[in-house]
């Protein structure tokens, strides 16, 4: 299925059972809630999907399962976050064999590659598959900035189609548009600046709190696209205390707790992540409950 790289793409969490296996039943329930809300694609095995904790075969099982369950309604994008070029190219080929529609691609993990090395890594993956690719530009968490000059080079590579813009500098949306026009689709990857990014011309939103609040997330996007900015802003202002859970090192635990509150998930995480301690859980739960008490009617 063709990836348009616009709209709301949930970065889906990966649910686990209490014995640390993949919980496909809970995953399917959340996936269906996302589809019912009108999301435009899904991303598997990203940061929220606990990519660093998943075995390769688990990632591919999730892709195959998701492709079957969405039935062509939306594209399925698999994240690649690998330490070596060889592992990344093999993952890209396997994602394609499993039926993924596209890839989200991080720079090499753990090694702080320079621009030449990073571009060679990206090109090797692009050459290994026919799938379209969204570059994940997140120097805050992953320490490598993909610069405008690097995108200038990648503009010559036809399957590099989009960027998940997570520099946390909202003006980077304008810089990309000024330099490249419509060459790359831009999807905001930081919940707390999503509406601002959309109003500046971003094409979509790779969202986190959508996992617990799919209807509200899609509503913000659709209202922004329709020019109904005041209505979008009203929902966004209500949403912001929750969206701030997306920019904490424990975003996985926090967002999974929000899924519990809305009936869309469980709290199980995979070690080395641990469940929240009693005090922290109570504090985050209160933030979620305060928002739930004022949840807007759409």
Sine and cosine of phi, psi and omega as CSV:
sin_phi,cos_phi,sin_psi,cos_psi,sin_omega,cos_omega
0.00,0.00,0.70,-0.71,-0.04,-1.00
-0.93,0.38,0.70,-0.72,0.06,-1.00
-1.00,-0.06,0.85,-0.53,0.00,-1.00
-1.00,-0.02,-0.26,0.97,0.01,-1.00
0.82,0.57,0.72,0.70,0.13,-0.99
-0.52,-0.86,0.47,-0.88,-0.07,-1.00
0.99,-0.16,-0.32,-0.95,-0.06,-1.00
-0.99,-0.15,0.85,-0.53,0.05,-1.00
-0.89,-0.46,0.98,-0.20,0.05,-1.00
-0.89,0.46,0.73,-0.68,0.23,-0.97
-1.00,0.08,1.00,-0.04,-0.20,-0.98
-0.93,0.37,0.64,-0.77,0.16,-0.99
-0.95,0.30,0.35,-0.94,0.09,-1.00
-0.95,-0.30,0.94,-0.33,0.00,-1.00
-0.99,0.17,0.56,-0.83,0.03,-1.00
-0.85,-0.53,0.46,-0.89,0.15,-0.99
-0.99,0.17,0.10,-1.00,-0.02,-1.00
-0.95,0.31,-0.15,0.99,0.12,-0.99
-0.97,-0.24,0.28,0.96,0.15,-0.99
0.97,0.25,0.36,0.93,0.14,-0.99
-1.00,-0.08,0.29,-0.96,0.10,-1.00
-0.90,0.44,0.73,-0.69,-0.02,-1.00
-0.98,-0.18,1.00,0.07,-0.09,-1.00
-0.94,0.35,-0.49,0.87,0.00,-1.00
-0.91,0.43,-0.75,0.66,0.04,-1.00
-0.91,0.42,-0.65,0.76,0.02,-1.00
-0.86,0.52,-0.71,0.71,-0.02,-1.00
-0.90,0.44,-0.62,0.78,0.02,-1.00
-0.89,0.46,-0.69,0.72,0.02,-1.00
-0.93,0.38,-0.68,0.73,0.02,-1.00
-0.84,0.54,-0.68,0.74,0.00,-1.00
-0.91,0.42,-0.61,0.79,0.06,-1.00
-0.89,0.46,-0.62,0.79,0.04,-1.00
-0.91,0.42,-0.71,0.70,0.00,-1.00
-0.90,0.44,-0.66,0.75,0.00,-1.00
-0.90,0.45,-0.51,0.86,0.00,-1.00
-0.98,0.20,-0.26,0.97,0.05,-1.00
0.99,-0.11,0.47,0.89,0.05,-1.00
-0.90,0.43,0.31,-0.95,-0.16,-0.99
-0.96,-0.30,-0.05,1.00,0.03,-1.00
0.08,-1.00,0.15,-0.99,0.04,-1.00
-0.70,-0.71,0.51,-0.86,0.03,-1.00
-0.88,-0.47,0.78,-0.63,-0.02,-1.00
-0.94,-0.33,0.58,-0.82,0.15,-0.99
0.93,0.36,0.50,0.86,0.10,-1.00
-1.00,0.07,-0.30,-0.95,0.03,-1.00
-0.84,0.55,-0.74,0.67,0.02,-1.00
-0.92,0.40,-0.45,0.89,0.03,-1.00
-0.99,0.15,0.14,0.99,0.02,-1.00
0.84,0.55,0.73,0.68,-0.07,-1.00
-0.81,0.58,-0.65,0.76,-0.07,-1.00
-0.94,0.35,-0.24,0.97,-0.03,-1.00
-0.98,-0.22,-0.11,0.99,-0.08,-1.00
-1.00,-0.03,0.63,-0.77,0.19,-0.98
-0.96,0.28,0.46,-0.89,-0.02,-1.00
-0.82,0.57,-0.71,0.71,-0.05,-1.00
-0.91,0.42,-0.52,0.85,0.07,-1.00
-0.91,0.42,-0.65,0.76,0.04,-1.00
-0.87,0.50,-0.70,0.71,-0.04,-1.00
-0.95,0.32,-0.56,0.83,0.09,-1.00
-0.88,0.47,-0.66,0.75,0.03,-1.00
-0.90,0.44,-0.65,0.76,0.01,-1.00
-0.89,0.45,-0.77,0.64,-0.02,-1.00
-0.87,0.50,-0.69,0.73,0.00,-1.00
-0.89,0.45,-0.71,0.70,-0.05,-1.00
-0.92,0.40,-0.69,0.72,0.03,-1.00
-0.84,0.54,-0.67,0.74,0.01,-1.00
-0.91,0.42,-0.70,0.72,-0.11,-0.99
-0.96,0.28,-0.56,0.83,-0.01,-1.00
-0.97,0.23,-0.38,0.92,0.11,-0.99
0.83,0.56,0.60,0.80,0.04,-1.00
0.99,0.16,0.10,1.00,-0.01,-1.00
-0.95,0.33,-0.63,0.78,0.00,-1.00
-0.62,-0.79,0.40,-0.92,0.06,-1.00
-0.96,0.30,0.52,-0.86,0.03,-1.00
-0.94,-0.35,0.86,-0.50,-0.05,-1.00
-0.93,-0.36,0.78,-0.62,0.06,-1.00
-0.97,-0.22,0.71,-0.70,0.05,-1.00
-0.99,0.16,0.61,-0.79,0.13,-0.99
-0.88,-0.48,0.89,-0.46,0.02,-1.00
-0.70,-0.72,1.00,0.04,-0.13,-0.99
-0.85,-0.53,0.31,-0.95,-0.01,-1.00
-1.00,0.01,-0.38,0.92,-0.06,-1.00
-0.79,-0.61,0.43,-0.90,0.05,-1.00
-0.90,0.44,-0.65,0.76,0.00,-1.00
-0.87,0.50,-0.72,0.69,0.01,-1.00
-0.90,0.44,-0.63,0.78,-0.01,-1.00
-0.92,0.40,-0.68,0.74,-0.01,-1.00
-0.93,0.37,-0.61,0.79,0.05,-1.00
-0.91,0.42,-0.63,0.78,0.03,-1.00
-0.91,0.42,-0.63,0.78,0.02,-1.00
-0.89,0.45,-0.70,0.71,0.01,-1.00
-0.90,0.44,-0.66,0.75,-0.03,-1.00
-0.94,0.35,-0.61,0.79,0.07,-1.00
-0.85,0.52,-0.67,0.75,0.02,-1.00
-0.91,0.42,-0.68,0.74,0.03,-1.00
-0.89,0.45,-0.52,0.85,-0.02,-1.00
-0.99,0.17,-0.13,0.99,0.07,-1.00
0.98,-0.21,0.16,0.99,0.05,-1.00
-0.88,0.48,0.52,-0.85,0.02,-1.00
-1.00,0.00,-0.39,0.92,-0.05,-1.00
-0.25,-0.97,0.08,-1.00,-0.03,-1.00
-0.79,-0.61,0.58,-0.82,0.27,-0.96
-0.95,-0.30,0.77,-0.64,-0.21,-0.98
-0.81,-0.58,0.87,-0.50,0.12,-0.99
-1.00,0.01,0.41,-0.91,0.18,-0.98
-0.87,0.49,0.16,-0.99,0.02,-1.00
-0.82,0.58,0.69,-0.73,-0.02,-1.00
-0.99,0.10,0.58,-0.82,0.12,-0.99
0.96,0.26,-0.42,0.91,0.04,-1.00
-0.97,-0.26,0.80,-0.60,-0.03,-1.00
-0.99,0.12,0.98,0.20,-0.07,-1.00
-0.92,0.38,0.53,-0.85,0.10,-0.99
-0.99,0.12,-0.03,-1.00,-0.11,-0.99
-0.88,0.48,-0.69,0.72,-0.02,-1.00
-0.89,0.46,-0.70,0.72,0.00,-1.00
-0.92,0.40,-0.66,0.75,-0.01,-1.00
-0.90,0.43,-0.69,0.72,0.02,-1.00
-0.91,0.42,-0.63,0.78,0.04,-1.00
-0.90,0.44,-0.64,0.77,0.06,-1.00
-0.88,0.48,-0.76,0.64,0.02,-1.00
-0.86,0.51,-0.69,0.73,-0.05,-1.00
-0.92,0.40,-0.61,0.79,0.02,-1.00
-0.88,0.47,-0.66,0.75,0.03,-1.00
-0.93,0.37,-0.69,0.73,0.01,-1.00
-0.87,0.49,-0.58,0.82,0.00,-1.00
-0.97,0.25,-0.28,0.96,-0.08,-1.00
-1.00,0.05,-0.18,0.98,-0.11,-0.99
-0.51,-0.86,0.39,-0.92,0.11,-0.99
-1.00,-0.03,-0.05,1.00,-0.06,-1.00
-0.94,0.35,0.59,-0.81,0.11,-0.99
-0.94,0.33,0.47,-0.88,-0.16,-0.99
-0.79,-0.61,0.67,-0.74,0.17,-0.99
-0.94,-0.35,0.87,-0.49,0.05,-1.00
-0.97,0.25,0.75,-0.67,0.02,-1.00
-0.99,-0.12,0.96,-0.28,-0.07,-1.00
-0.98,-0.20,1.00,-0.08,-0.09,-1.00
-0.70,-0.71,0.97,0.25,-0.02,-1.00
-0.94,0.34,-0.34,0.94,-0.01,-1.00
-0.91,0.42,-0.73,0.68,-0.06,-1.00
-1.00,-0.06,-0.49,0.87,-0.15,-0.99
-0.89,-0.45,0.08,1.00,0.30,-0.96
0.95,0.31,0.02,1.00,0.05,-1.00
-0.87,-0.50,0.86,-0.52,0.06,-1.00
-1.00,0.00,0.81,-0.58,0.13,-0.99
-1.00,0.00,0.96,-0.29,-0.16,-0.99
-0.99,0.15,0.21,-0.98,0.07,-1.00
-0.87,0.49,-0.60,0.80,0.03,-1.00
-0.90,0.43,-0.58,0.82,0.06,-1.00
-0.93,0.37,-0.63,0.78,0.09,-1.00
-0.91,0.41,-0.52,0.86,0.07,-1.00
-0.85,0.52,-0.69,0.72,0.06,-1.00
-0.91,0.42,-0.71,0.70,-0.06,-1.00
-0.94,0.34,-0.29,0.96,0.05,-1.00
-0.87,0.49,-0.35,0.94,0.03,-1.00
-0.99,0.11,-0.12,0.99,-0.04,-1.00
-0.97,-0.22,0.94,-0.35,-0.22,-0.98
-0.90,0.44,-0.46,0.89,-0.06,-1.00
-1.00,0.07,-0.10,1.00,0.15,-0.99
-0.99,0.10,0.97,-0.23,-0.21,-0.98
-0.93,-0.36,-0.33,0.94,-0.17,-0.99
-0.46,-0.89,0.19,-0.98,0.09,-1.00
-0.71,-0.70,0.70,-0.71,0.24,-0.97
-1.00,0.02,0.97,-0.23,-0.15,-0.99
-1.00,0.10,0.98,-0.20,-0.05,-1.00
-0.80,-0.60,0.49,0.87,0.06,-1.00
-0.95,0.32,-0.27,0.96,-0.07,-1.00
0.94,0.33,0.25,0.97,0.12,-0.99
-0.93,-0.36,0.98,-0.19,-0.12,-0.99
-0.89,0.46,-0.42,0.91,0.01,-1.00
-0.93,0.36,-0.22,0.98,0.03,-1.00
-0.92,0.40,-0.42,0.91,0.11,-0.99
-0.87,0.50,-0.73,0.68,0.00,-1.00
-0.92,0.39,-0.64,0.77,0.04,-1.00
-0.86,0.50,-0.69,0.72,0.01,-1.00
-0.89,0.45,-0.70,0.71,-0.02,-1.00
-0.92,0.38,-0.65,0.76,0.02,-1.00
-0.89,0.46,-0.62,0.78,-0.10,-1.00
-1.00,0.06,-0.59,0.81,-0.16,-0.99
-0.88,-0.47,-0.05,1.00,-0.02,-1.00
0.85,0.53,-0.80,-0.60,-0.04,-1.00
-0.99,-0.14,0.29,0.96,-0.03,-1.00
-0.88,0.47,-0.67,0.74,0.00,-1.00
-0.91,-0.42,0.68,-0.73,0.20,-0.98
-0.98,0.21,0.62,-0.79,-0.06,-1.00
-0.89,-0.45,0.84,-0.54,0.05,-1.00
-0.87,-0.49,0.82,-0.57,0.03,-1.00
-0.92,0.39,0.71,-0.70,0.02,-1.00
-0.92,-0.38,0.21,0.98,-0.03,-1.00
-0.80,-0.59,0.92,-0.39,-0.12,-0.99
-0.83,0.56,-0.59,0.81,-0.14,-0.99
-0.97,0.24,-0.13,0.99,0.09,-1.00
-0.79,-0.61,0.42,0.91,-0.08,-1.00
-0.93,0.37,-0.76,0.65,-0.03,-1.00
-0.90,0.44,-0.67,0.74,0.03,-1.00
-0.85,0.52,-0.66,0.75,0.00,-1.00
-0.91,0.41,-0.68,0.74,0.02,-1.00
-0.89,0.46,-0.65,0.76,-0.02,-1.00
-0.93,0.36,-0.40,0.92,0.04,-1.00
-1.00,0.03,-0.06,1.00,0.10,-1.00
0.88,-0.48,0.04,1.00,0.09,-1.00
-0.87,0.50,0.55,-0.84,-0.09,-1.00
-1.00,0.00,-0.27,0.96,-0.05,-1.00
-0.21,-0.98,-0.15,-0.99,-0.15,-0.99
-0.55,-0.83,0.92,-0.38,0.20,-0.98
-1.00,0.08,0.97,-0.24,-0.29,-0.96
-0.97,-0.25,0.42,-0.91,0.02,-1.00
-0.96,-0.29,-0.84,0.55,-0.03,-1.00
-0.93,0.38,-0.17,0.98,0.14,-0.99
-0.83,0.56,-0.46,0.89,-0.01,-1.00
-0.86,0.51,-0.53,0.85,0.03,-1.00
-0.97,-0.22,-0.43,0.90,-0.10,-1.00
-0.74,-0.67,0.92,0.39,-0.08,-1.00
-0.92,0.40,-0.65,0.76,-0.07,-1.00
-0.91,0.41,-0.66,0.75,0.00,-1.00
-0.91,0.41,-0.63,0.78,-0.01,-1.00
-0.91,0.42,-0.74,0.68,0.02,-1.00
-0.90,0.44,-0.61,0.79,0.00,-1.00
-0.88,0.47,-0.67,0.74,0.03,-1.00
-0.87,0.50,-0.73,0.68,0.00,-1.00
-0.88,0.48,-0.75,0.67,-0.07,-1.00
-0.92,0.40,-0.63,0.78,0.03,-1.00
-0.92,0.40,-0.64,0.76,0.04,-1.00
-0.89,0.47,-0.68,0.73,0.00,-1.00
-0.91,0.42,-0.51,0.86,-0.01,-1.00
-1.00,0.08,0.00,1.00,-0.02,-1.00
0.98,0.22,0.24,0.97,0.00,-1.00
-1.00,-0.09,0.93,0.36,-0.20,-0.98
-0.93,0.36,-0.61,0.79,-0.02,-1.00
-0.90,0.44,-0.64,0.77,0.02,-1.00
-0.93,0.38,-0.66,0.75,0.05,-1.00
-0.89,0.46,-0.68,0.73,-0.04,-1.00
-0.91,0.41,-0.57,0.82,0.00,-1.00
-0.89,0.45,-0.70,0.72,0.05,-1.00
-0.92,0.40,-0.66,0.75,-0.04,-1.00
-0.89,0.45,-0.64,0.77,0.03,-1.00
-0.89,0.45,-0.67,0.74,0.08,-1.00
-0.88,0.48,-0.62,0.78,-0.14,-0.99
-0.97,0.24,-0.41,0.91,-0.22,-0.98
-0.84,0.55,-0.68,0.73,0.03,-1.00
-0.85,0.52,-0.51,0.86,0.07,-1.00
-0.97,0.23,-0.66,0.75,-0.01,-1.00
-0.88,0.48,-0.48,0.88,0.01,-1.00
-0.92,0.39,-0.28,0.96,0.10,-1.00
-0.92,0.39,-0.33,0.95,-0.05,-1.00
-0.97,0.23,-0.25,0.97,-0.10,-0.99
-0.92,-0.40,0.47,0.89,0.04,-1.00
-0.93,-0.38,0.53,-0.85,0.03,-1.00
-0.82,0.57,-0.45,0.89,0.03,-1.00
-0.99,-0.14,0.53,0.85,-0.01,-1.00
-0.82,0.57,-0.55,0.83,-0.01,-1.00
-0.90,0.44,-0.77,0.63,0.00,-1.00
-0.89,0.45,-0.65,0.76,-0.05,-1.00
-0.91,0.41,-0.70,0.71,-0.06,-1.00
-0.96,0.28,-0.56,0.83,0.11,-0.99
-0.90,0.44,-0.57,0.82,0.07,-1.00
-0.91,0.41,-0.62,0.78,0.08,-1.00
-0.90,0.44,-0.59,0.81,0.06,-1.00
-0.89,0.46,-0.61,0.80,0.06,-1.00
-0.88,0.48,-0.69,0.72,-0.04,-1.00
-0.89,0.46,-0.53,0.85,-0.02,-1.00
-0.98,-0.18,0.10,0.99,0.06,-1.00
0.97,0.23,0.39,0.92,-0.08,-1.00
-0.90,-0.43,0.20,0.98,-0.01,-1.00
-0.08,-1.00,-0.12,-0.99,0.04,-1.00
-0.80,-0.60,0.16,-0.99,-0.03,-1.00
-1.00,-0.02,-0.06,1.00,-0.10,-0.99
-0.89,0.45,0.78,-0.62,0.10,-1.00
-0.83,-0.56,0.24,-0.97,-0.03,-1.00
-0.97,-0.26,0.72,-0.69,0.04,-1.00
-0.85,0.52,0.62,-0.78,0.35,0.94
-0.99,0.15,-0.13,0.99,0.14,-0.99
-0.88,0.47,0.56,-0.83,0.04,-1.00
-0.81,-0.59,0.40,-0.91,0.12,-0.99
-0.84,0.54,0.47,-0.88,0.01,-1.00
-0.89,0.45,0.58,-0.81,0.09,-1.00
-0.95,0.31,0.18,-0.98,-0.16,-0.99
-0.86,0.51,-0.70,0.72,-0.06,-1.00
-0.92,0.38,-0.74,0.67,-0.03,-1.00
-0.91,0.41,-0.66,0.75,0.02,-1.00
-0.87,0.50,-0.68,0.73,0.00,-1.00
-0.89,0.46,-0.63,0.78,0.00,-1.00
-0.92,0.40,-0.72,0.70,0.00,-1.00
-0.94,0.35,-0.63,0.78,0.03,-1.00
-0.86,0.50,-0.61,0.79,0.01,-1.00
-0.92,0.40,-0.64,0.76,0.07,-1.00
-0.85,0.52,-0.70,0.71,-0.02,-1.00
-0.91,0.41,-0.70,0.71,-0.03,-1.00
-0.92,0.39,-0.59,0.81,0.06,-1.00
-0.88,0.48,-0.66,0.75,0.03,-1.00
-0.94,0.35,-0.66,0.75,0.00,-1.00
-0.87,0.50,-0.57,0.82,-0.03,-1.00
-0.92,0.38,-0.38,0.92,-0.02,-1.00
-0.91,-0.41,0.30,0.95,-0.08,-1.00
-0.84,0.54,0.81,-0.58,-0.07,-1.00
-0.94,0.34,0.50,-0.87,0.12,-0.99
-1.00,0.02,0.82,-0.57,-0.10,-1.00
-1.00,-0.04,0.00,0.00,0.00,0.00
